[in-house]
Amino acid sequence: MNSKILRISMIAALAGFLFGFDTVVISGAEKKLQLLWNSSDAFHGTVVIGMALFGTIVGAVFGGFPTNKIGRKNTLIWIGILFTVSAIGSAFANDPYTFAIARFIGGLGIGASTVAAPAYISEIAPAEHRGRLVGLYQFMLVFGILMAFVSNYALSDMGDDDWRWMVGVEAFPAIIYTMFVFTVPKSPRWLLTKNRIHEAREILAATNPELTVEALQTSMDATQGKHENSESIFMKKYRFPLILAFLIAFFNQFSGINAFLYYAPRIFESAGLGESTALLSSIGIGITNLLFTLVGIFLIDRLGRKQLMYIGSVGYIVSLSLVSAAFILEWSGLAVPIFLFLFIASHAIGQGAVIWVFISEIFPNHLRGSGQSFGSSTHWVLAWLIPSSIPFLFGWIGPGPVFAFFAFMMVLQLLFVRFMMPETKGVSLEALTKKLIKGE
């Protein structure tokens, strides 16, 4: 593998680290914030927690515009700035509304990162390594999740204001990421969509000399032709990739993954574990997620995206059914943590490894930012609605029925993989565009 492309991909993938860290760091502070501000479950779920997710939706919906207009690289720089401002603002907030606004800004960074980073990496990666390179984004994401769990545990005994340290420490990796991303080149494919041929030639010569700008331009022209500026992903000919992006994002969230990650300590405490043990179990979840993400990245260009989704779907169904049974039948001890470890392993090797790779592959070059934005928006609308409802649902019907519903949704995902999902392993982006648009 080209070492320059690997280095560039790793830097861009650091946006995933901030995504994962920002998403989960709130799990260590959320119960303390609810007690501090005496918030109701509804207010806590929709404002204190939900505003970050709402920001993520806005970032995902509108992230395609800067990604297409100012480019993938410049968008990645702004993402780092958003995360930095959010971390500092959250740490110094003295009321729930200021805190929610600061978390909203971080949400903008998360949403935009799910658009810009996978799109950027997929466009600079060779077809035979694209799965693993885009998968670095997911690896950094789960590494960020693990570091957030570790950070929360390490900072949990720093007094009444330990939550400020928990949410504020994110500023350090955000600043480091922002400095690093200044050193990466612009996407040659994006430059060619803007007719900036000379810049694209220079970048290809430095990063991938085996691919000439003329060959890449010819390949792009053969698939997108003379498209109009008004063309959008909602045109009839793009219906199939649009449906694929919607469904893979839909099922990702209806596995319950974000609901679990946001409330992991709370869920473990509901299963009978003490606060300290719950935080330690959360670290175990982070380690499991990291290890099986590595397995998924190793296999994604060998077995393919579809095979990993088969493995993950079956694992989801088994683990979520067991978690549901453990709560309903009141199994004691380590039953719930063990079953949830299996759930996280199933996610990491399946949906976790595949979703951002798959969405970044299925849209044509000139609409990739918009397509990535659509898939990410679907993901984050549901990631806002589902976790925001968890405190209410747990209090109303209990965790058992909630996890049983997630298990049923994963049966539907298995049917989607079997009958609709195409295999994209080892195929060039331009060849995939031709195949999916023409329905071949």
N, C-alpha and C positions, 0 to 999 in steps of 0.2 A: 504494500500500500504506500502511495506517495506520502512522504513524511510531511511535506508542506500542507497538503490537503488535510491530513490528520490533525496537524497543529491548528489550522484555521477552524476546522470543525469543532475541535475541543473548546476553543475560545468562544465560538458562537453558542455552543451547547451550555456554557456557563449561565446563560439566561435561564436554562432549565433548573440550575441549582437555586437561583433566586426564586423561581416559581415554586419549587418544592419547599424551600425554607419558609417563604412567606405564607404559603398555604397552611402549614402545620404548626408554625411557631405559636399561633393563637391558641392551640389546644392546651398548652400549659398555663395560659393566662385567663382563659375565658371564664372559668368558674369563679376565680378571684375577682374579675371585673364585674360579674353579675352581682356578687355580694357587696363589692365596694360601692356600686352605684344603685344597689337595691332594684335591679331591673326585673321586670316580669319576664317569663319565658318567651312571650311573643315579641317584646321589645328587644330582648337580648338576641333572639334568633334572627330577627329581621333587620335590626339596626347595628348593634355592636358587631355581630358576626356577619350579617347579610350584606352590609354596605361594601365590604371588600369583594364579595362575590358579585354584587351589582356592578362595581367598577370593572371587574373582570369581564363581564358581559359587554360593557361599553367598549373596553379595550379590544375585545375580540371582534365585535361588530364593525368598529371603525378602524381596526388595525390594518385592514387590507388597503386603505387609502394611502397612508404614509409608506407602507411596504411597496406599493406600486409606484407612488409619486416620487418620493425622495430616495427610495431604494431600501434594500434589505439592511445594508450596513448602517445607514444613518438612523433607521428605525431602531436597530439594536442599541445604538448609543443612547437614544432618548429613553429606551426602556431602563437602562442602568440609572439614569437620572431620576426617573420616577420611583424606582425602588429605594434609592438613597433618601429622597425627600420623605417618602412614606415611613421609613424606619425611624428617622429622626423625629418626625411629627408625632408618630404613635408613642414614642418614648416620653415625650414632654407633654402629652395631652392630660388635661385635668378634669375633663368631663366627657361623657359618652359621645357627644356630638362632634367634638374636635377629634376624638379618637376615630370615630367612624369616617370622617372626612379624610384623615391621614391614611386609613386602611383602604379607602376608596381609591386613592392615588396609587397605592401598591397594587390594587386590583387591576387598574389600567395597565400597569407593567406586565402583570401575569397574562392578561388577555392578549395584549399585543405580542408578547413573546411566543405564544402558541401559534401565532400567524407568521411572524418574521423569521424566527430561528429555524424551524423545520423547512420552510421554503428556501431559505438561504443555503442550508447544508445540502438539501436535495439537488440544488442547482449546480453546486460545485463538485459533487461527488460522482465518481464513475459508477455506472450501473451495477457492476458486480460487487461493489462495496457500499452501495447507497443505504441498504438496510442497517448495516452496522454503524455507519457514520451518522445518519439521522437518529439512530437509536442512542447515540451518545447524549442527545438531548434528554431522553427518558432516563438514562443512567444518572446524569447530573441532577435530574429532578428528584429521583429517589435518594441520591446521596444528600441532597439538600434536605429532604424529609428526615433522614437519619440524623443529620447534624442538628436539625431543629429539635428533635426529641432529646438528643444528648445535651444540647445547650439548655433546654428547659429543665432537665434534671439537675444539671450542674449549677444553675442559677436559682433553683427553687428554695434555697435556704438563706437568701440574702435580705430577708426582712419583708415588711409589708409592701414595699415597692419593688419586689423582685420582678413583677410583671413588666416594669419599665425596661429592665435589663434584657428580659426575654425578647421583647419586640424590637428593642433598639439596637441590639448587637448586629442585626442584619445590615446595618449601614456599612460595616467594614467590608464584607464580601461584595456589596453593591458597588462601592467605590473602586475596588480592585478590578471587578469585571468591566466597569466603564472604561478604565484606562487600557485594559487589554484589547477591547473591541476596536479601539482606534487603530490598532495595528493590522487588522484583517483587510483584504481587498474587497472591492465591490463584486457582486455576482456577474460573471460574464454573460449569462443568459439574460439577466435584467438589463444590462448595458445594451445588448443587441436589440431588445424590444424598444429601446430608446434611440436606436441608430447610432450609438456611440461605439463605433466599430474599432477605432484606434485604441481606446482604453481597454476594450474587451480583448484585443489581440495581445496587448502588453501583459495583462493579468494571466491569460492562458499560457503565454510563453514562460511566465515565472512559476506558475503553479501546476500546469498540466501540458507540457510541451508536446505530448503525443497527439493532442487534439488541436487542430487548427481552427481559427475563427471562421474560415471559409466553410469547412466541413460542418461546424456547428450551425452556422447560419443556414446552410442548405438543408440540414435536417429539420431545423425549426420552420423554415419556409414551407417544407413539404407537408407539414402537419397543420399549420395554422393559416397558410395562404395569405391572402390579402384581407385580413379581418378589419372590420370597421371599428372606429374608436368607441362606438356606442354598444358594441357587443358585450354581453354579460353572461354570467353563469346560469341565469334563469331562462336562457333561450332553450327551445325544445331539444336541440341537438346535444345539449349538455345535461339532459335530464338524468341519465343513468349515473354518471359520476356524482351528481348532486344528491341523488337518493342514497348512494353508497356512503357519502360523507355524513349525511344525516343519520343513517342507521347505525354506523359504527360509533358515532358520538353519542347517540341516544342510548345504546346498550351499555356503553362505557359507564355512564352515570347511573343507569338503573341496575348496575351491579351493587350499588351502594358504596362504592369506593371512597368518594369524597365525604360522604356522610360519616363513614367510619374514621377516616383520617382526621377530620375536624374534631371528633368527639371521642377519640380513642381512650383517653384516661377516664372519661365519664362512663363509657361502655364497660370498661374493665371494673370500675367501681360498682356499677350495677350488677356485675357478675359476682360480687362479694370480695373483691380485692381491695386492700387499703390504698390510700392515696399514693404513698411512696412506691408500693408494689405496682400500682397501675402505671406510674411513670416509667418504672423499669421495664414493664411489659411493653410499653410503647416503644422503648429503645429496641427491644427484641423484634417488634414489628418492622422497625426501620432497617435492621440488619437483614431480616428475611427478605424484605423488599429489594434491598440492594443486591444480595446474592443471586436471587432468581431473575432480577433484571439482567445481570451479567450473563446468566444462562440464556435468556431470551435473545440478547444481542448477539451472542455466539451462534445461535441457531437460526436467526432470522434470514440470513442469506444462504443457509444450507437447507433447512427444511422448508422455508418459505413462510409468508405471512399467514396463509390459510391454515396450515398445519398447526402453527402456534395458537391460532384462535380456537381450533378444535380442542387442543390440550387445555387451554384456559377455560373454555366454556364448561367442559366436564368437571374440572376442578372447582369452578364457581358453584355449580349445581350441588355437588357433594358437600362442600364446606359450608355454604350458606344454609343448606338443609340441616346440617348438624348444629350450627350455631343457633338456628331457630329452635330446634328440639331441646338444646341445652337450656335455653331460657324458659321455654314453655314447661318442661319437665323438672326445672330447677335442679339441674345437675350441679354439684358443688365441685370445688377444687379448681384444677387447671383446665377443665374441659373447654370452656369458652376461649381462653387464650390460645390453646393448641389448635382449635378449629379455625380461629381467626388468623393464625399463622398460615394455615393451609389456604385460606381465602386470599391472603396477601400474595403467597407464592403463585397461586393460580392467576391472579391479576398481573403480576410482574412478568410472567412468562408468556402471557397471552395479550390481553388488551393493552397493558402497560407498554409492552415492547412494540406493539403493532400500530396503535392508533395514529400517532403523529407521523410515522413513516408512511402509512397507507394514504392518509389525507393529502400529504405533500406530493404524492406520486400521481394521483388520478386526474388532475386538472391540467389543461394546456398551459404553456409557459406564460402567455400574455394574460391569463386569468388566474394564475396560481395564487397570487395574493388574495384575490376575491374568493376563490374556492376554499383556501385555507381559512379565511375569515368566516365563511359560512359554517364550515365544520366546527371551528373553534367556538363560534357563537352558539351553535346548538349544544355543544358540550357544556358551555358555561351558563347558559340559561337554566339548564337542568341542574348544574352544580350549585346554582343559587337557590333554586326552588326546593331541592331535596334536602340538603343539609339544614336550611333554614327551618324546615318543618320537623326536624328530628326531635328537639326538646319537647314539642307539643305531642308528637306521635308516641314517643316513649312514655310520656305521662298519661296519655289517653288509652292506648291499646297495649303498650309494653313492647320491648325489643323483639320478642319472639315472633309475633305476626309480621312485624316490619321486615325482618330478615327472611321470613317465609315468602313474602311478596318478591323480594329481590331474587330469591332462588327461582321462582316461577319465570321472572323476566329473563333469566339466563337460559332457560329452556328455549325461549323464543330466539335468543341470540344464536343458539346452536343451529336452529332452523335457518336463520339468516346466513350463517357461514356455509351451511350445506348447499343451499339452493341459489344464493345470489352473489356471494363474494367471489370476485375473480382473484387469481394468483398474479402478483406483480413482481415476483422475484426475478432479478437478473435482466429485466427488460428496460430499455432506454426510455426516458421520459417521453420522447417524441413518438416512439412506437406504441407506448401505452395510450397516448392521446388518440392516435389513429384507431387503435383497437376499441377503446371504450366509447368514443364518440360514434363510430360507425356500428358498434354493437357486434363486432366480429368475434 
